[in-house]
Amino acid sequence: SWRVQLFLAMHKDFIALGPSGGFAAISHAGLVYTFTAVDAVRTGLESSISRVAGAWSASAEASILGQWDIATGLGLPFTAPPQLRLNLEHEFTNNHLLSMGCHGMGNARITARNEASTEGAFLCEMGWKTHRKGGTWSLDIHNVFNVAWLDHTSAYRALGLVAQGRWIEISFNTTMKHNKKSNN
C-alpha cells in the first residue's frame, strides 16, 4: 500500500510559539517564549509505503514541511526538518515479532530570526513483541547507538542539550472486557 499527501494552507492569525525580544533569568537560556498570531503560509509533503511478504513486512515514511511568516518571509519557529523512517519486521510462528528500524532527520534550515538551526541525526531502533493470552508484551530500544541529537521542535534545544540518549521502553497492552448482566 502507499499514500501521498500534499498540502498548501494560508492562515490569517496563525498561532505560533517563538522567542520574544524579552529575557528572563530562568527560561530556556534566558529567552522568553510567547504565543503570537501571524499571517502564515504552510506547505508540506507526507508519504508512506508498505509491503508485506509472508512473515516479513517493510515500511517507509517521509515528510517535508515548511511554514513561513508572510510579513517577514522568515520561517516560523519549531518547523520540523525533513524526516524519513524505515522499518522492517519479521513475525515468527510462535507469536513473536522482531522489528528493526531507523529514523533520519535532516538539518533544520527553515528557522526564525532568533532561532538557531540544528544538525540532522540518524537514529536506529529495535523492538520485540510477544502476543500472549492475556495481552501483548513489548520491548523497544530507541536510539540504539546512543547518538547525541537535538530535537529541532523542542524549545529545550536553546540550552544546547541533547533531546534524548538511548531509552528503553517496556510495555504490556491488554483488552479489558466488562460484561453487563441485566437485572430483571
Buried (B, 14 or more C-beta within 10 A) or exposed (E): EEEEEEEEEEBEEBEBEBBEEEEEEEEBBEBEBEEBEBEBBBBBBBBBEEEEEEEEBBBBBBBBBBBBBBEEEBBBBBBBBBBBBBBBBEBEEEEEBEBBBBBBBBEBBBBBEBBEEBEBBEBBBBBEBBBEEEBBBBEBBBBBEEBEBBBBBBBEBBEEEBBBEEEEEEEEEEEEEEEEEEEE
